[in-house]
């Protein structure tokens, strides 16, 4: 999968549409606010959690009907895609992907699953059946901690992969245009 000058992707390509970018930064905002700013149990904490879950639901729908690089068909991390990507990296090759690479896609799905799990466990804590049930609260707190750690890993990986691929990945999530340097 080494790229030659002839097969090298273009220096600038429009990748992420406005919905993908607004989703990404809105979800980041919800997570940051709920993790470090808002007190647990406050009404705003609950609403930010529901907003995050709704954002994930919207993104999953957009993965079915959205623009080319937003769709599952472009980036879904099949076992073959993951294997080929990891094998190339282990051989010192730099596989190129216009949209998300397979490991980034796995992380994205994991983070979205955690947000949905947090939404569910947060909601359950407010129901009569699970009010004050320790394991639900502990699961919610564990999922939150895992989300924060994996989000930090995700951000670090974006920086590292950007250097490896010689692309401006963070800037692309703001502008929608992936640039090589």
N, C-alpha and C positions, 0 to 999 in steps of 0.2 A: 504494500500500500504506500510505499514511498512515492512522493509526487515529483515528477520531473517538471521542468519549465513548461513543457507542452501540456501537461495534464494538471498543472497548478490551477487552483480556483482563481477567479477574478479578484483583484485587489479590493474591490468594494461590491458588496451584494446586499440588497434589501432582504432581510431575513425575518425579523419579528414584527408583526403588525401591531397597530396601536392597542388592540384588545389584550394581546399577550403581554405587552409592556405595562399597561395599566394594571392588569391582573397581578403581575409580578411585584410591582412596587406597592400596590395596595395591600397585598398579602404580607410583604415585608413590614409595612407600617403596622398592620394588625398584630403581627407577632412581636415586634419591638415594643409597641405600646403595652400589650398584655404581659410581656415578660419583665419589663423594667420600669414602667411608668405607672400603670394602673394597679390598684390593690386588688388582690383576689377576692372574689365574692361581690364586688361592686357591680352595680347594674351595667356600667360602661364596659366592664370586663366581659360580662355575658354577651352584650351586644357586639363587641369586637370579635368575640369567638364565633357568634352566629354569622357575622359578616364574612369572616375568614372561611367558614364552611360554605357559605353561599358563593363566594369567589371561586372556591375549588369546584363546586358544582357547575358553575358557568364555564370554567376552563375545561372541564371534562366534556361538556357539550361542544365547546369550540374545537376540541380535539377531533370531533366527528364532522363538523360542518364548516370549520374555519378556513383560513387561508392555507396555502400549501405547506409551509413550514410549521404551522400550528397543529396540523393534523397528525393523528396517531400513525397513519401510513408513512409519514416522513421520518418519524423519530422513535417509534415504539421499540423498546429494547428487547428484541427477540433473543433467544439463547444464541443463535448464530451471529447476530450483529454484535452482541457483547463479546463472544468468543473471538471473533475476528478483530475487534477493536483492541482487546487486551493482548492478544497474540502479537499484533503489530507493535503495540507499545513496548512489550517485553523484548522484541527484536530490535528496538531502537528506531523504529519507523514512526513517522508522524502521520497517522491517518487523518484525512480531512473530511469534515462533515459541514455542510452548509448550515444546517440547523443544529439541534442538540446532538452531541455524540452519545453513544449507547450508555456510557457510565453516567453522564449528566442526566440522561433520560431516566435511568434507574433511580437516581437521587431525587429527581423531580417527582416521580411517582411515590417514592417513599415519604417525602415531605408532605405531599398532598394527602396521603393516607393518614399520616400523623395528625394533620389538621382536622380531617374528618373524625378521627378517633377522639380527638380533644373536644370537638363539637358534641359528639355523642355522649362522652362521659361527663362533660360539663352540663349538658341538658339533663342527664340522668340524675345528677346530684340535686336538681330542683324538683324532681318528681316525688310523690308520696312514697313510692315503693323503694327508692334508693336514697332518700333524705338521710344524711348522717351515716351512711354505710361506708365503713373505712376503706374497703377494697376499691370502691369506685373512686373515692378521693385520691387514694394512693396511685391508682392506675392513671388518673388524670394528671397528677403531679409528675409521674414517671414519663408519660408521653410528652409533657411540656418540656421536661429536661432534655429528653431525647431530641425533640424538635429544635431546641436552641443549639445543642451540640452539632447536630447534622446540618443545620442552616449555616453555622460557622464553617464547618467542613466544606459545604457547598460553595461558600464565598471564597474560601482559600483555594479550592480546586479550580474555580473560575479564573482566579489570578494565575495559578500555576499553568493551567492548560492554555491560557491566553499567551503566556510566555513561550510555551512549547510550540504551539501552533503559529505563533507570531501574529496573533489577531488581538483586537481590542474587544474582548468579550463583554466587559462591564459596560463600556461605552455603547456597544451594540444593543444592550438591554435598555438603554436610554433612548438612543436614536433610531433603533430598528435596522441599522446598517452595520454589517460586519465588515471590518476593514483589516486588511493584512498590512504589516509593516516590515 
